[in-house]
Amino acid sequence: MSVPLIALVGRPNVGKSTIFNSLTRSRKALVADQPGLTRDRQYGDGRVGDRPYRVLDTGGLSGDDNQMDHMIAEQAWLATEEADLIYFIVDGRAGITAFDEEIADRLRRMGKPVVVVVNKAEGIAPEVIVAEYYSLGLGEPVAVSASHNQGLFELLNRSYQVIDFPEKEEKEEIHDDIIRLAVFGRPNAGKSTLINQILGEDRVLASDVAGTTRDSIEIPFTAYDREFILIDTAGVRRRSRVSDMIEKFSVLKSLEALEKANVVVFVFDAKEGLSDQDATLLGAVLEAGKGLILAVNKWDSLSEDEKSWIQQDFSRRFAFIDFTEPFFISALKGQGVRQVIRRSIEVFDQAMREFTTNELSNILEYAVHNHQPPMEKGYAPKLRYAHQGGKNPLKIIIHGNRTQYVKDSYTRYLSNMYREQLGIEGSPVWIMYRTNENPYANRPGKVAEIRGSAKRKRRLEQQGQGKKK
């Protein structure tokens, strides 16, 4: 079962965004906080216990007859079509409006699961504030106060009764020797062309029909005696003025595919560069720690001067991604495609390697010998030894004292040192710290008692030796 998608709809200023923030606060942002990367706060993930869900916010439905409000309404209704569950947010202090009734009428006709969420209910008995909303004909309303964090647990419990939530995130069994390769990129960047070149056939991977399913498409293939599963991330491609909402669904599809992948090929149009959607997804790839291959497409269509300028521009814009180098390809002509496939094998194999504690500790000793951790707030961290904490990406856990004072710049230094010494390219190395705590650090009385006992013991031993003489 896939993670359910909940769409929030309602009039402006009823508290949709506040409810969205409350529902998604249990999980960190979907994209990395890196220079040049945008944040899209209109969709996010959350969970209660082991039950995950995904939330999509929409613009307010006003009922006004101008072009902007009409486009916002189209976006909101598209969201309801894609959603598994709809939260119809209303203002409990304003009461039912005529437009609330219009929205409710349309929701009833859709036949989708709906929960009426009566917001701004703080200080009022729930049974009182929800009473009039039964007339909307959408079942039992739920009273919440998003700004006071009240009623949200009850709201999610009601949601469990309306639709089936997975008990936990379902992860397919992933064999260590199969490379799960996801291809990201906008359709006009040549992503579909690259996919067809990789598969060696002209194959339509995604439907162009409106309302395409949110599930990604998985295609097994073999190359260079290795088994692959290609995960297509094609999104909804309907031509419409509601391009922003379509872009958000494309992002959601790609994020679902990202969870299943271990290597990502990110396709860019050489002339267009990085879009906002590209930046959002690239940030998600970085945060997930996936192996990454940057494929700069349509390279054959550029002049030598354009190639030189674009190479410099990519080096500047992607300076923060220091673990991979771009491949300049032509998907249409098949130029560079074999190199991308071979590179994906190398990236995967390197990310899946295992290292001994002795090997990692020796590199740590070498790194510290060449560059001691700088002091921070008068404290000098002491790094003792390291061991592997995971793979894909490689996670290295470093043990020591006062590790909380290790600066980010020094962590980057260690990450780069490990990648260089271990020969890892195309995937990041994550550094984590464990402080070896002194159990008596915050118990000075106990320390004094132990020291006193040790002194008494030595004194008694000395007295005993004197008597023997």
C-alpha positions as CSV (number, residue, x, y, z in Angstrom):
1,M,0.0,0.0,0.0
2,S,1.4,3.4,-1.0
3,V,1.5,6.3,1.4
4,P,-1.9,8.1,1.4
5,L,-2.1,11.6,0.1
6,I,-4.3,14.1,2.0
7,A,-5.4,17.3,0.3
8,L,-6.4,20.4,2.3
9,V,-9.1,22.5,0.7
10,G,-11.2,25.4,1.9
11,R,-11.8,29.2,1.7
12,P,-8.9,31.6,2.3
13,N,-7.8,32.3,5.8
14,V,-9.4,29.3,7.4
15,G,-6.1,28.0,8.7
16,K,-5.1,25.5,6.0
17,S,-1.4,26.4,6.1
18,T,-1.3,26.2,9.9
19,I,-2.9,22.8,9.8
20,F,-0.4,21.7,7.1
21,N,2.5,22.9,9.2
22,S,1.2,21.0,12.2
23,L,0.6,17.8,10.3
24,T,4.1,17.8,8.7
25,R,6.2,19.0,11.6
26,S,7.1,15.5,12.6
27,R,9.5,15.1,9.7
28,K,12.2,17.4,8.6
29,A,11.9,19.4,5.3
30,L,12.0,17.5,2.1
31,V,14.9,19.3,0.6
32,A,18.4,20.2,1.8
33,D,19.2,23.6,3.1
34,Q,21.9,24.2,0.5
35,P,22.8,27.4,-1.4
36,G,20.8,27.8,-4.6
37,L,18.1,25.3,-3.6
38,T,14.5,26.4,-3.2
39,R,12.0,25.1,-0.7
40,D,8.4,24.2,-1.6
41,R,6.4,24.3,1.6
42,Q,3.1,23.2,0.0
43,Y,3.6,19.5,0.3
44,G,5.2,17.4,3.0
45,D,5.3,14.2,4.9
46,G,4.2,13.3,8.5
47,R,3.5,10.3,10.6
48,V,1.8,9.2,13.8
49,G,3.7,6.3,15.2
50,D,4.5,4.0,12.3
51,R,1.8,5.3,10.1
52,P,3.0,7.6,7.4
53,Y,1.0,10.1,5.3
54,R,1.6,12.8,2.8
55,V,-0.1,16.2,2.8
56,L,-0.8,18.7,0.0
57,D,-1.9,22.3,0.7
58,T,-3.9,24.2,-1.8
59,G,-4.7,27.9,-2.5
60,G,-7.9,29.3,-0.9
61,L,-11.2,28.8,-2.8
62,S,-12.8,32.3,-2.9
63,G,-15.5,31.9,-5.5
64,D,-14.5,35.2,-7.1
65,D,-14.8,35.4,-10.9
66,N,-11.3,36.6,-11.8
67,Q,-8.6,34.8,-13.7
68,M,-6.2,34.3,-10.7
69,D,-8.9,32.9,-8.4
70,H,-10.2,30.7,-11.2
71,M,-6.7,29.2,-11.6
72,I,-6.3,28.7,-7.9
73,A,-9.6,26.9,-7.8
74,E,-8.5,24.6,-10.7
75,Q,-5.4,23.8,-8.8
76,A,-7.3,22.9,-5.7
77,W,-9.8,20.7,-7.5
78,L,-7.0,18.9,-9.3
79,A,-5.5,18.2,-5.9
80,T,-8.8,16.6,-4.7
81,E,-8.8,14.4,-7.8
82,E,-5.4,13.0,-7.0
83,A,-5.9,12.7,-3.2
84,D,-6.9,9.6,-1.2
85,L,-8.6,11.7,1.5
86,I,-9.8,15.4,1.5
87,Y,-9.7,17.6,4.6
88,F,-12.4,20.3,4.1
89,I,-11.2,23.1,6.4
90,V,-13.7,25.6,7.7
91,D,-13.6,28.5,10.1
92,G,-15.5,27.5,13.2
93,R,-15.8,31.1,14.4
94,A,-17.2,32.4,11.1
95,G,-19.9,29.8,10.8
96,I,-21.1,28.2,7.5
97,T,-21.0,30.5,4.5
98,A,-22.9,30.1,1.2
99,F,-19.6,29.3,-0.5
100,D,-18.8,26.6,2.1
101,E,-22.1,25.0,1.1
102,E,-21.1,25.2,-2.6
103,I,-17.7,23.5,-1.8
104,A,-19.5,20.8,0.2
105,D,-21.9,20.1,-2.6
106,R,-19.1,19.6,-5.1
107,L,-17.2,17.3,-2.6
108,R,-20.3,15.2,-2.0
109,R,-20.7,14.7,-5.8
110,M,-17.1,13.6,-6.1
111,G,-17.7,10.6,-3.9
112,K,-14.3,10.7,-2.3
113,P,-13.6,10.3,1.5
114,V,-13.9,13.7,3.2
115,V,-13.4,14.9,6.7
116,V,-14.8,18.3,7.7
117,V,-12.2,20.0,9.9
118,V,-13.7,22.9,12.0
119,N,-10.7,25.0,12.8
120,K,-10.2,27.8,15.4
121,A,-12.1,25.8,18.0
122,E,-10.0,26.9,21.0
123,G,-12.0,27.8,24.1
124,I,-15.3,26.3,22.7
125,A,-16.7,22.9,23.5
126,P,-16.2,20.7,20.5
127,E,-19.8,19.4,20.4
128,V,-21.0,23.0,20.3
129,I,-18.7,24.4,17.5
130,V,-19.2,21.4,15.2
131,A,-23.0,21.2,15.6
132,E,-24.0,23.3,12.5
133,Y,-21.5,21.6,10.2
134,Y,-23.4,18.3,10.2
135,S,-25.7,20.1,7.7
136,L,-23.0,20.0,5.1
137,G,-23.8,16.3,4.7
138,L,-20.1,15.1,4.9
139,G,-20.2,13.1,8.0
140,E,-19.1,13.9,11.6
141,P,-17.0,17.0,11.7
142,V,-13.8,17.2,13.8
143,A,-13.0,20.3,15.9
144,V,-9.4,21.4,16.0
145,S,-7.3,24.5,16.8
146,A,-4.2,24.3,14.6
147,S,-2.6,27.4,16.2
148,H,-3.0,25.8,19.7
149,N,-2.1,22.2,18.4
150,Q,-5.5,20.9,19.7
151,G,-7.5,18.1,18.1
152,L,-5.0,17.0,15.5
153,F,-4.5,13.6,17.0
154,E,-8.3,13.1,17.0
155,L,-8.4,14.2,13.3
156,L,-5.8,11.6,12.3
157,N,-7.7,8.9,14.3
158,R,-10.8,9.8,12.3
159,S,-8.8,9.6,9.1
160,Y,-7.8,6.0,10.0
161,Q,-11.5,5.2,10.2
162,V,-12.2,6.7,6.8
163,I,-9.4,5.2,4.7
164,D,-6.8,2.5,5.2
165,F,-3.4,3.9,6.3
166,P,-0.4,1.5,6.1
167,E,0.6,0.3,9.6
168,K,4.2,1.2,8.6
169,E,6.0,2.3,5.5
170,E,6.2,-0.7,3.3
171,K,9.6,-1.2,1.8
172,E,10.1,-3.8,-0.9
173,E,12.9,-6.3,-0.4
174,I,15.8,-4.9,-2.2
175,H,18.6,-7.3,-3.3
176,D,22.0,-5.9,-2.7
177,D,23.2,-6.8,-6.2
178,I,20.3,-5.2,-8.2
179,I,20.9,-1.5,-9.1
180,R,17.7,0.5,-8.7
181,L,18.2,3.4,-11.1
182,A,15.9,6.5,-11.0
183,V,16.0,9.1,-13.8
184,F,14.9,12.6,-12.8
185,G,14.4,15.6,-15.0
186,R,11.8,17.6,-16.9
187,P,10.3,16.0,-20.0
188,N,11.8,18.7,-22.2
189,A,15.2,18.1,-20.7
190,G,15.3,14.8,-22.6
191,K,14.6,12.5,-19.7
192,S,12.3,10.2,-21.8
193,T,14.8,10.1,-24.6
194,L,17.5,9.0,-22.2
195,I,15.3,6.3,-20.7
196,N,14.5,4.9,-24.2
197,Q,18.2,4.9,-25.0
198,I,19.0,3.1,-21.8
199,L,16.3,0.5,-22.5
200,G,17.3,0.2,-26.2
201,E,13.7,0.6,-27.4
202,D,11.2,3.4,-28.1
203,R,8.9,2.7,-25.2
204,V,6.2,5.1,-23.8
205,L,6.8,5.0,-20.1
206,A,4.0,7.2,-18.8
207,S,0.5,8.0,-19.8
208,D,-0.4,11.4,-21.1
209,V,-3.9,11.1,-19.9
210,A,-5.1,13.5,-17.2
211,G,-5.1,12.0,-13.7
212,T,-2.2,9.6,-14.3
213,T,-1.5,7.5,-11.2
214,R,1.0,8.6,-8.6
215,D,2.7,5.3,-8.7
216,S,6.1,5.2,-10.4
217,I,6.8,2.6,-13.2
218,E,9.6,0.0,-12.7
219,I,11.3,-1.7,-15.6
220,P,13.9,-4.4,-15.2
221,F,16.8,-4.5,-17.7
222,T,20.3,-5.8,-18.0
223,A,23.5,-4.0,-19.0
224,Y,27.2,-4.9,-18.7
225,D,26.2,-8.2,-17.1
226,R,24.4,-6.4,-14.2
227,E,20.8,-6.4,-13.3
228,F,19.0,-3.0,-13.1
229,I,15.5,-1.8,-12.2
230,L,14.8,1.5,-14.0
231,I,12.4,3.6,-12.0
232,D,10.6,6.1,-14.2
233,T,9.5,9.3,-12.5
234,A,7.3,10.7,-15.2
235,G,4.7,13.0,-13.8
236,V,1.3,14.2,-15.0
237,R,1.9,15.8,-18.3
238,R,-1.6,17.3,-19.1
239,R,-1.3,20.6,-20.8
240,S,-3.2,23.0,-18.5
241,R,-2.9,26.4,-17.0
242,V,-2.6,24.7,-13.6
243,S,1.1,24.0,-14.3
244,D,2.1,24.8,-10.7
245,M,-0.1,22.0,-9.3
246,I,1.0,19.6,-12.0
247,E,4.6,20.4,-11.1
248,K,3.9,19.6,-7.4
249,F,2.4,16.2,-8.3
250,S,5.5,15.5,-10.5
251,V,7.6,16.3,-7.5
252,L,5.5,14.0,-5.3
253,K,5.9,11.2,-7.8
254,S,9.7,11.7,-8.0
255,L,9.9,11.7,-4.2
256,E,8.2,8.4,-4.1
257,A,10.6,7.0,-6.7
258,L,13.5,8.4,-4.7
259,E,12.6,6.3,-1.7
260,K,13.0,3.1,-3.9
261,A,16.2,4.1,-5.7
262,N,19.8,3.8,-4.8
263,V,21.3,5.7,-7.8
264,V,19.8,8.8,-9.4
265,V,20.5,10.1,-12.9
266,F,19.5,13.8,-13.0
267,V,19.0,15.1,-16.5
268,F,19.4,18.8,-17.3
269,D,18.9,20.7,-20.5
270,A,22.3,22.2,-21.3
271,K,20.7,25.5,-22.5
272,E,18.1,25.9,-19.8
273,G,20.0,24.9,-16.7
274,L,18.4,24.4,-13.3
275,S,14.7,25.1,-12.8
276,D,12.9,25.5,-9.4
277,Q,11.5,22.0,-9.7
278,D,15.0,20.6,-10.5
279,A,16.4,22.4,-7.5
280,T,13.7,21.0,-5.2
281,L,14.3,17.5,-6.3
282,L,18.1,17.8,-6.3
283,G,17.8,18.9,-2.7
284,A,15.8,15.8,-1.9
285,V,18.4,13.6,-3.6
286,L,21.2,15.2,-1.5
287,E,19.2,14.9,1.7
288,A,18.4,11.2,1.0
289,G,22.1,10.5,0.4
290,K,21.5,8.7,-2.9
291,G,24.2,8.1,-5.5
292,L,24.0,10.9,-8.0
293,I,25.0,11.3,-11.7
294,L,24.5,14.7,-13.3
295,A,23.7,14.3,-17.0
296,V,23.8,17.6,-19.0
297,N,21.9,16.8,-22.1
298,K,21.7,18.3,-25.7
299,W,25.4,18.9,-25.5
300,D,25.7,18.3,-29.3
301,S,23.6,21.3,-30.1
302,L,26.0,23.8,-28.5
303,S,28.8,25.8,-30.0
304,E,32.3,25.5,-28.5
305,D,31.9,28.9,-26.8
306,E,28.6,27.8,-25.4
307,K,30.1,24.6,-24.1
308,S,32.9,26.4,-22.4
309,W,30.6,28.9,-20.7
310,I,28.1,26.2,-19.6
311,Q,30.9,24.1,-18.1
312,Q,32.1,27.1,-16.1
313,D,28.5,27.9,-15.0
314,F,27.8,24.3,-13.9
315,S,31.0,24.2,-11.9
316,R,30.0,27.4,-10.2
317,R,26.4,26.5,-9.5
318,F,27.1,22.9,-8.4
319,A,30.1,23.7,-6.3
320,F,28.3,22.5,-3.2
321,I,27.9,19.0,-4.8
322,D,31.6,18.1,-4.5
323,F,31.2,14.3,-4.7
324,T,30.2,14.0,-8.4
325,E,31.1,15.4,-11.8
326,P,28.7,16.1,-14.6
327,F,28.5,14.0,-17.8
328,F,27.8,16.0,-21.0
329,I,25.6,13.8,-23.2
330,S,23.3,13.8,-26.2
331,A,20.4,11.4,-25.3
332,L,18.9,11.8,-28.8
333,K,22.1,10.6,-30.5
334,G,23.1,8.2,-27.8
335,Q,26.3,10.0,-27.0
336,G,27.5,9.5,-23.5
337,V,24.7,7.1,-22.5
338,R,27.0,4.1,-22.1
339,Q,29.2,6.1,-19.9
340,V,26.2,7.0,-17.7
341,I,25.3,3.4,-17.3
342,R,28.8,2.3,-16.5
343,R,29.1,5.2,-14.0
344,S,25.9,4.1,-12.3
345,I,27.5,0.6,-11.7
346,E,30.6,2.2,-10.2
347,V,28.6,4.6,-8.0
348,F,26.4,1.7,-6.8
349,D,29.3,-0.6,-6.1
350,Q,31.2,2.1,-4.2
351,A,28.2,3.0,-2.1
352,M,27.6,-0.6,-1.1
353,R,31.2,-1.3,0.0
354,E,32.0,-2.4,3.6
355,F,35.0,-1.3,5.6
356,T,36.6,-2.5,8.8
357,T,36.8,-0.5,12.0
358,N,40.6,-0.6,11.7
359,E,40.6,0.8,8.2
360,L,38.3,3.7,9.1
361,S,40.1,4.5,12.3
362,N,43.5,4.6,10.5
363,I,42.1,7.2,8.1
364,L,40.7,9.2,11.0
365,E,44.1,9.1,12.7
366,Y,45.7,10.3,9.5
367,A,43.1,13.1,9.1
368,V,43.5,14.3,12.7
369,H,47.3,14.2,12.4
370,N,47.2,16.5,9.4
371,H,44.5,18.8,10.7
372,Q,43.4,18.9,14.4
373,P,39.8,19.7,15.1
374,P,39.7,23.5,15.9
375,M,38.6,24.6,19.4
376,E,35.0,25.7,19.8
377,K,33.9,27.7,22.8
378,G,37.1,26.9,24.6
379,Y,36.7,23.1,24.0
380,A,38.9,20.9,21.8
381,P,37.1,17.8,20.5
382,K,39.1,14.5,20.8
383,L,38.3,12.0,18.1
384,R,39.3,8.4,19.0
385,Y,38.1,5.8,16.5
386,A,35.6,5.2,13.7
387,H,33.4,2.4,12.4
388,Q,30.9,1.9,9.6
389,G,27.3,2.7,10.5
390,G,25.6,2.0,7.2
391,K,25.9,2.0,3.4
392,N,24.3,3.6,0.4
393,P,25.3,6.2,1.5
394,L,28.4,5.3,3.5
395,K,27.8,6.3,7.1
396,I,30.9,6.6,9.3
397,I,30.4,6.9,13.1
398,I,33.2,8.6,14.9
399,H,33.6,8.2,18.7
400,G,35.4,10.6,20.9
401,N,35.1,13.3,23.6
402,R,33.3,16.6,23.2
403,T,32.2,15.8,19.7
404,Q,29.4,18.2,20.0
405,Y,32.0,21.0,19.5
406,V,33.1,19.7,16.1
407,K,32.5,22.4,13.5
408,D,30.6,21.8,10.3
409,S,33.7,22.8,8.3
410,Y,35.7,20.1,10.0
411,T,33.0,17.5,9.3
412,R,33.2,18.4,5.6
413,Y,37.0,18.0,5.8
414,L,36.6,14.5,7.3
415,S,33.9,13.5,4.7
416,N,36.2,14.7,1.9
417,M,39.2,12.8,3.4
418,Y,37.3,9.6,3.6
419,R,36.0,9.9,0.1
420,E,39.5,10.6,-1.2
421,Q,41.2,7.8,0.8
422,L,38.5,5.2,0.1
423,G,38.1,6.1,-3.6
424,I,34.4,6.9,-3.3
425,E,32.9,9.0,-6.2
426,G,29.3,9.8,-7.0
427,S,27.8,9.4,-3.6
428,P,28.3,11.3,-0.3
429,V,29.9,10.1,2.9
430,W,27.9,10.9,6.0
431,I,29.8,11.6,9.2
432,M,28.1,11.1,12.6
433,Y,29.5,11.4,16.1
434,R,29.2,9.6,19.3
435,T,30.5,11.2,22.5
436,N,32.0,8.8,25.1
437,E,30.3,10.2,28.1
438,N,32.0,10.3,31.5
439,P,29.4,8.8,33.8
440,Y,30.5,11.0,36.7
441,A,30.8,14.2,34.7
442,N,27.8,15.8,36.4
443,R,28.3,14.2,39.8
444,P,31.3,16.0,41.4
445,G,30.4,14.6,44.8
446,K,30.7,11.0,43.5
447,V,34.0,11.8,41.9
448,A,35.4,13.1,45.1
449,E,34.1,10.1,47.0
450,I,35.8,7.7,44.5
451,R,39.0,9.7,44.8
452,G,38.8,9.6,48.6
453,S,38.3,5.8,48.5
454,A,41.3,5.3,46.3
455,K,43.5,7.4,48.7
456,R,42.3,5.4,51.7
457,K,43.0,2.2,49.9
458,R,46.6,3.2,49.1
459,R,47.1,4.4,52.6
460,L,46.0,1.0,54.0
461,E,48.2,-0.8,51.6
462,Q,51.2,1.2,52.6
463,Q,50.4,0.6,56.3
464,G,50.2,-3.2,55.6
465,Q,53.5,-3.2,53.8
466,G,55.1,-1.3,56.8
467,K,53.9,-3.9,59.3
468,K,55.3,-6.8,57.2
469,K,58.7,-5.2,57.3
